[in-house]
């Protein structure tokens, strides 16, 4: 069922007698079991104040519509959310509510923060069918901030978002990317870590082992970008003799492909997302035995394509991080669990939160433990 208003959404939840599968554009394949309840009909930008760098939109508003409105004012979603359609083999339009519900954060996360860091306020319907408002519509009027953060990354398990308010940032004048050629995973992590620790404000750091390319993005005013690229060349000369530079257009194209994981579009196999300390990345990759892998966030994010049904968590063993299934069949998801197992203490807190927010157990029960 698709609802067309917040009041209709609240009535549907209040009247529900069984599980609900919450979805927006349904592009990420993360909807849990139950009767489909779509908020795609809750669409439209309700407030946009470019001077205040804030926007308010209904949860079902397509991300493309948000980005088009921002582009007219030379602004952007700085955390550059990923479009999962290509990876998941799905059609549809990602929604802004889905972005925040899943805390979808792209390559620039290492520089500006995650999606949740830009969320200012929410309106949502809890498990009793009650409309709850938390936070504010502008940065100077934000209250209840912690609850706003809790909703970001809860995957619809605590409540159904109906409206979100969020911070935006100006677009940059230009960008360029320094490409280091010929590095293996360990060498790439060393180089990326050194670049991130420099004063040259790198806004993207990724490594493609198939192409043996390590790519570092710099953004800002043209003169500043040119200066910082040259300084990075000097800084990293000991790590790589072979370097090239992607100018603005080519750099932008690369990072769109990196953001949307174009390297993994099509083909067979399960796709996993692993977050870890960058220093752990080479060892984890060695244990994984993946068919293919890509590094982002300077090695703090690993994308792995595994043989169908492979238990990546068992292969990796205990480590400081999380391994999440992004694409797999229903049997693999049921057997292994989509999300990394929680410790006993965290699981107790999660259960308590769900009991308070969703006392009837309506919201995506197949995603138990999904509060991230």
C-alpha positions as CSV (number, residue, x, y, z in Angstrom):
1,X,0.0,0.0,0.0
2,X,1.2,3.5,-0.8
3,X,0.1,6.4,1.5
4,X,-0.4,9.9,0.2
5,X,-0.3,11.9,3.5
6,X,1.2,11.7,7.0
7,X,-2.3,11.3,8.4
8,X,-2.9,8.3,6.2
9,X,0.4,6.8,7.2
10,X,-0.4,7.2,10.9
11,X,-3.8,5.6,10.4
12,X,-2.3,2.6,8.5
13,X,0.2,2.0,11.3
14,X,-2.4,2.4,14.0
15,X,-4.7,-0.1,12.3
16,X,-2.1,-2.6,11.4
17,X,-2.4,-6.1,13.0
18,X,0.6,-7.7,11.4
19,X,4.2,-6.8,10.3
20,X,4.8,-4.0,7.9
21,X,7.6,-3.8,5.3
22,X,8.5,-0.1,5.1
23,X,9.9,1.2,1.8
24,X,10.4,4.3,-0.2
25,X,11.9,3.9,-3.6
26,X,12.7,0.2,-2.7
27,X,16.1,0.5,-4.4
28,X,18.3,-1.0,-1.7
29,X,16.6,-4.3,-1.1
30,X,16.5,-3.7,2.7
31,X,12.8,-3.9,3.3
32,X,11.9,-6.5,5.9
33,X,9.1,-9.0,6.0
34,X,5.4,-8.0,6.1
35,X,2.8,-6.1,4.2
36,X,4.4,-3.5,2.0
37,X,3.9,0.1,3.2
38,X,5.3,2.6,0.8
39,X,5.9,6.3,1.6
40,X,6.8,7.1,-2.0
41,X,3.6,9.1,-2.2
42,X,4.8,11.5,0.5
43,X,6.8,13.5,-1.9
44,X,7.8,17.1,-2.3
45,X,10.2,19.8,-1.0
46,X,8.3,21.7,1.7
47,X,10.9,24.3,2.6
48,X,14.2,25.4,1.1
49,X,16.2,28.3,2.5
50,X,19.5,28.5,0.5
51,X,20.7,31.3,2.6
52,X,20.3,29.2,5.7
53,X,21.8,26.1,4.0
54,X,18.7,24.0,5.0
55,X,16.0,22.0,3.2
56,X,12.9,20.2,4.4
57,X,11.4,17.5,2.3
58,X,8.8,14.7,2.6
59,X,10.4,11.3,3.0
60,X,9.3,10.0,-0.3
61,X,10.9,12.8,-2.3
62,X,13.3,11.4,-5.0
63,X,17.0,12.2,-4.3
64,X,17.2,13.4,-7.9
65,X,14.6,16.1,-7.2
66,X,16.4,17.3,-4.1
67,X,19.7,17.4,-6.0
68,X,18.2,19.3,-8.9
69,X,16.7,21.9,-6.6
70,X,20.1,22.3,-4.8
71,X,22.0,22.6,-8.1
72,X,19.9,25.6,-9.1
73,X,21.3,27.4,-6.0
74,X,24.8,26.0,-6.5
75,X,24.5,23.8,-3.5
76,X,24.7,20.0,-2.9
77,X,24.3,17.1,-0.5
78,X,27.9,17.1,0.6
79,X,27.8,13.4,1.9
80,X,27.1,12.3,-1.7
81,X,24.7,9.4,-1.1
82,X,25.1,6.2,-3.1
83,X,22.5,5.1,-5.6
84,X,22.2,1.3,-5.1
85,X,20.1,0.5,-8.2
86,X,23.0,-0.7,-10.3
87,X,24.5,-2.9,-7.6
88,X,21.1,-4.3,-6.6
89,X,19.9,-4.7,-10.2
90,X,16.8,-2.7,-9.4
91,X,14.8,0.1,-11.0
92,X,13.3,3.0,-9.2
93,X,14.2,6.3,-7.6
94,X,16.1,6.5,-4.3
95,X,14.3,8.7,-1.8
96,X,15.6,11.2,0.6
97,X,13.9,9.4,3.5
98,X,15.6,6.2,2.5
99,X,18.9,7.9,2.4
100,X,18.6,9.0,6.0
101,X,16.8,5.8,7.2
102,X,19.8,3.8,6.0
103,X,22.4,6.6,6.7
104,X,23.7,6.3,3.2
105,X,27.1,8.1,3.0
106,X,29.4,8.2,0.0
107,X,33.2,8.8,-0.5
108,X,33.2,12.3,1.0
109,X,32.2,10.9,4.4
110,X,35.8,10.9,5.4
111,X,35.9,14.7,5.1
112,X,32.4,16.0,5.9
113,X,30.8,13.3,7.9
114,X,27.9,10.9,7.4
115,X,24.3,11.5,6.3
116,X,23.3,11.5,10.0
117,X,25.6,14.4,10.6
118,X,23.5,16.6,8.3
119,X,20.1,15.6,9.6
120,X,18.5,18.4,11.6
121,X,15.0,17.2,12.3
122,X,12.5,14.4,11.6
123,X,8.8,13.7,11.6
124,X,7.9,10.1,11.9
125,X,5.1,7.7,12.8
126,X,5.9,5.3,15.7
127,X,4.6,1.8,16.2
128,X,1.4,3.1,17.9
129,X,0.5,5.2,14.9
130,X,1.5,8.4,16.7
131,X,3.1,11.3,14.7
132,X,6.3,12.4,16.4
133,X,8.3,15.5,15.7
134,X,11.9,15.8,16.8
135,X,14.7,18.3,16.0
136,X,14.2,21.5,14.0
137,X,13.9,22.8,10.5
138,X,17.0,25.1,10.7
139,X,20.3,24.8,12.3
140,X,19.6,27.5,14.9
141,X,16.5,25.8,16.1
142,X,17.4,22.1,16.7
143,X,16.2,20.3,19.8
144,X,16.1,16.7,20.7
145,X,19.2,16.1,18.5
146,X,20.1,12.7,19.8
147,X,16.7,11.2,18.8
148,X,17.3,12.6,15.3
149,X,20.6,10.8,15.1
150,X,19.0,7.6,16.4
151,X,16.5,7.5,13.5
152,X,19.3,7.9,11.0
153,X,20.5,4.4,10.2
154,X,17.6,2.6,11.9
155,X,16.3,1.2,8.5
156,X,12.7,1.8,9.4
157,X,12.8,-0.4,12.5
158,X,12.0,2.3,15.0
159,X,9.5,4.4,13.0
160,X,8.4,5.4,9.5
161,X,9.9,8.7,8.5
162,X,7.4,11.2,6.9
163,X,9.6,14.3,6.7
164,X,13.2,15.2,7.1
165,X,15.0,18.5,7.5
166,X,18.7,18.6,6.7
167,X,21.8,20.8,6.2
168,X,23.2,21.3,2.7
169,X,26.5,22.9,1.6
170,X,27.7,25.0,-1.3
171,X,29.1,23.4,-4.4
172,X,32.8,23.7,-4.9
173,X,34.4,25.7,-7.7
174,X,36.4,22.8,-9.0
175,X,38.0,19.5,-8.1
176,X,40.9,17.3,-9.3
177,X,42.2,13.9,-8.3
178,X,45.7,12.6,-8.0
179,X,46.1,9.0,-9.2
180,X,48.9,6.8,-7.9
181,X,49.6,3.8,-10.2
182,X,50.9,0.4,-9.4
183,X,50.3,0.1,-5.6
184,X,49.0,-3.1,-3.9
185,X,46.4,-2.9,-1.1
186,X,48.9,-2.4,1.7
187,X,50.8,0.2,-0.2
188,X,47.6,2.0,-1.1
189,X,46.4,2.1,2.5
190,X,49.7,3.6,3.6
191,X,49.6,6.2,0.9
192,X,45.9,7.1,1.6
193,X,46.5,7.3,5.3
194,X,49.5,9.7,4.7
195,X,47.4,11.8,2.4
196,X,44.5,12.0,4.9
197,X,46.9,13.0,7.7
198,X,48.3,15.9,5.6
199,X,47.0,19.5,5.7
200,X,45.8,19.3,2.1
201,X,42.2,18.4,2.8
202,X,41.6,15.3,0.8
203,X,37.9,14.7,0.3
204,X,38.1,11.2,-1.3
205,X,40.5,8.4,-1.0
206,X,39.9,5.1,-2.8
207,X,41.8,2.2,-4.3
208,X,40.9,-0.1,-7.2
209,X,43.1,-3.2,-7.0
210,X,41.9,-4.4,-10.5
211,X,43.3,-1.3,-12.1
212,X,46.0,-0.8,-9.4
213,X,45.0,2.8,-9.1
214,X,44.8,4.8,-5.8
215,X,42.8,8.0,-6.3
216,X,42.9,11.1,-4.0
217,X,40.4,13.9,-4.5
218,X,40.9,17.6,-3.7
219,X,38.1,20.2,-4.0
220,X,37.8,23.9,-3.6
221,X,39.0,27.1,-5.4
222,X,41.0,26.4,-8.6
223,X,44.3,27.9,-7.3
224,X,44.0,26.0,-4.0
225,X,43.2,22.7,-5.8
226,X,46.2,23.1,-8.1
227,X,48.5,23.9,-5.2
228,X,47.3,21.0,-3.0
229,X,47.6,18.5,-5.9
230,X,51.3,19.5,-6.3
231,X,51.9,19.3,-2.6
232,X,50.4,15.8,-2.5
233,X,52.7,14.7,-5.4
234,X,55.7,15.8,-3.4
235,X,54.4,14.2,-0.2
236,X,53.7,10.8,-1.8
237,X,56.6,10.6,-4.2
238,X,58.2,7.9,-2.0
239,X,55.0,5.8,-2.3
240,X,54.6,6.0,-6.0
241,X,56.8,7.0,-8.9
242,X,53.9,6.9,-11.5
243,X,51.3,9.6,-10.9
244,X,48.7,11.3,-13.1
245,X,46.0,13.9,-12.5
246,X,42.3,13.7,-13.3
247,X,41.0,17.2,-14.2
248,X,37.6,18.4,-12.9
249,X,35.3,16.6,-15.3
250,X,37.2,13.3,-15.3
251,X,37.5,13.5,-11.5
252,X,33.8,14.0,-11.1
253,X,33.0,11.0,-13.3
254,X,35.4,8.8,-11.4
255,X,33.9,9.6,-8.0
256,X,30.3,9.1,-9.3
257,X,31.3,5.6,-10.4
258,X,33.1,5.0,-7.1
259,X,30.1,6.3,-5.1
260,X,27.7,4.0,-6.9
261,X,30.1,1.0,-7.0
262,X,29.9,0.7,-10.8
263,X,32.7,-1.9,-10.7
264,X,30.2,-4.4,-9.1
265,X,27.3,-3.7,-11.4
266,X,25.9,-6.9,-12.9
267,X,27.6,-10.2,-12.5
268,X,27.0,-13.0,-10.0
269,X,28.0,-13.3,-6.3
270,X,27.1,-11.7,-3.0
271,X,28.1,-8.2,-2.2
272,X,29.3,-7.3,1.3
273,X,30.1,-4.0,2.9
274,X,32.9,-4.1,5.6
275,X,33.8,-1.1,7.8
276,X,37.1,-1.3,9.7
277,X,40.2,0.5,10.8
278,X,42.1,1.3,7.6
279,X,45.2,-0.4,9.0
280,X,43.2,-3.7,9.2
281,X,42.1,-3.6,5.6
282,X,44.9,-5.5,3.9
283,X,44.7,-8.4,6.4
284,X,40.9,-8.6,6.2
285,X,41.1,-8.7,2.4
286,X,43.6,-11.5,2.6
287,X,41.3,-13.5,4.8
288,X,38.1,-12.8,2.8
289,X,39.1,-14.7,-0.4
290,X,36.8,-12.4,-2.3
291,X,36.2,-12.6,-6.1
292,X,36.7,-8.9,-6.2
293,X,37.2,-6.0,-3.8
294,X,37.3,-2.1,-3.8
295,X,38.6,0.1,-1.0
296,X,37.0,3.5,0.0
297,X,37.3,5.9,2.9
298,X,41.1,5.5,2.8
299,X,40.7,1.8,3.6
300,X,38.0,2.2,6.2
301,X,35.3,0.8,3.9
302,X,35.7,-2.4,1.9
303,X,33.3,-3.6,-0.8
304,X,33.7,-7.3,-1.4
305,X,32.1,-9.6,-4.0
306,X,32.0,-13.1,-2.6
307,X,30.9,-16.4,-3.9
308,X,27.2,-17.0,-3.4
309,X,26.4,-18.1,0.2
310,X,30.0,-17.6,1.5
311,X,30.1,-16.8,5.2
312,X,32.4,-13.8,5.2
313,X,32.2,-13.2,8.9
314,X,33.5,-16.6,9.7
315,X,36.4,-16.1,7.3
316,X,37.3,-12.7,8.8
317,X,37.0,-13.8,12.4
318,X,36.7,-11.2,15.2
319,X,37.8,-7.7,14.2
320,X,37.1,-4.1,15.1
321,X,34.3,-3.3,12.6
322,X,31.2,-4.6,10.9
323,X,30.4,-6.9,7.9
324,X,27.0,-6.2,6.3
325,X,25.3,-8.1,3.5
326,X,24.3,-5.7,0.8
327,X,23.3,-8.2,-1.9
328,X,22.5,-11.9,-1.5
329,X,19.6,-14.2,-1.9
330,X,16.9,-14.6,0.8
331,X,18.4,-17.9,2.0
332,X,21.8,-16.4,2.6
333,X,20.4,-13.4,4.4
334,X,18.3,-15.6,6.6
335,X,21.1,-18.0,7.4
336,X,23.9,-15.4,8.0
337,X,21.9,-12.3,9.0
338,X,22.1,-9.0,7.1
339,X,23.8,-7.1,9.9
340,X,26.8,-7.9,11.9
341,X,25.9,-9.7,15.2
342,X,25.6,-7.4,18.2
343,X,27.2,-7.9,21.5
344,X,24.9,-9.0,24.3
345,X,24.9,-5.5,25.8
346,X,24.1,-3.7,22.5
347,X,21.5,-6.3,21.6
348,X,19.7,-5.6,25.0
349,X,19.7,-1.9,24.2
350,X,18.4,-2.5,20.7
351,X,15.6,-4.7,22.0
352,X,14.7,-2.1,24.5
353,X,14.6,0.7,21.9
354,X,12.4,-1.4,19.6
355,X,10.0,-2.2,22.4
356,X,9.6,1.5,23.2
357,X,9.3,2.8,19.7
358,X,7.5,-0.2,18.2
359,X,5.6,-2.0,21.0
360,X,3.5,-4.2,18.5
361,X,6.6,-5.3,16.6
362,X,5.3,-4.0,13.3
363,X,8.3,-2.5,11.6
364,X,10.5,-4.7,9.4
365,X,10.8,-7.6,11.8
366,X,13.2,-9.3,9.5
367,X,15.7,-6.6,10.3
368,X,16.0,-7.2,14.0
369,X,19.2,-5.6,15.4
370,X,19.4,-3.2,12.5
371,X,19.9,-0.1,14.6
372,X,23.3,1.2,13.4
